[in-house]
């Protein structure tokens, strides 16, 4: 059983693979998971970051997006603490 935050690292993936990985993590997230930390990187461009923010910014299972601790990650808030 997982609790708190699930981390998904998308390095080396294209947008289709990245979306499949995030969707799978959202399906795995149980009631005790409140955040999904998506590590997309930023040195190689912004394609993954832009896709994450566009697709999951309006996803019904995501309450809101937050910028991660650095430019290379975005947190999907699923529920409050």
C-alpha positions in Angstrom: 0.0 0.0 0.0 1.4 3.4 -1.0 0.7 6.6 0.8 1.5 10.3 0.3 3.2 10.9 -3.1 3.9 8.7 -6.1 6.9 9.8 -8.2 6.9 9.2 -12.0 10.1 9.9 -13.9 9.5 10.6 -17.6 13.1 11.0 -18.7 13.7 9.4 -22.1 10.0 9.1 -23.0 8.1 10.7 -25.8 4.7 12.3 -25.2 2.7 9.2 -25.9 4.8 7.0 -23.5 4.8 9.8 -20.9 1.0 10.1 -21.0 0.6 6.3 -20.7 2.9 6.3 -17.6 1.1 9.1 -15.9 -2.3 7.5 -16.7 -1.1 4.2 -15.2 0.1 6.0 -12.0 -3.2 7.8 -11.7 -5.0 4.4 -11.9 -2.7 2.9 -9.3 -3.1 5.8 -6.9 -5.3 4.7 -4.0 -7.1 6.7 -1.5 -4.0 7.4 0.6 -2.1 9.0 -2.4 -2.6 12.7 -2.5 0.1 13.9 -5.0 1.7 12.6 -8.1 5.1 14.1 -8.7 5.9 14.1 -12.4 9.6 14.5 -13.3 9.7 15.7 -16.8 13.0 17.5 -16.9 13.7 20.8 -18.7 17.1 20.8 -20.2 15.9 18.8 -23.2 13.0 21.1 -24.0 9.5 21.7 -22.7 7.4 19.3 -24.8 6.8 16.9 -21.9 6.2 19.7 -19.4 3.7 21.4 -21.7 1.8 18.2 -22.4 1.6 17.4 -18.7 0.2 20.8 -17.9 -2.2 20.9 -20.8 -3.6 17.4 -20.4 -3.7 17.0 -16.6 -4.6 20.6 -15.9 -8.1 19.8 -16.9 -8.1 16.1 -16.0 -11.2 15.2 -13.7 -9.0 13.3 -11.3 -6.6 16.1 -10.7 -7.6 18.9 -8.4 -4.8 21.3 -9.4 -1.2 21.5 -10.7 1.7 22.9 -8.7 5.2 23.7 -9.9 7.7 21.3 -8.3 10.7 22.1 -6.3 12.6 22.8 -9.5 11.7 23.6 -13.1 12.0 19.9 -14.0 8.9 18.6 -12.2 5.2 19.3 -11.9 3.0 18.0 -9.0 -0.5 16.8 -9.7 -2.6 17.4 -6.6 -5.2 14.6 -6.4 -6.7 15.6 -3.0 -5.8 17.7 0.0 -3.7 16.3 2.9 
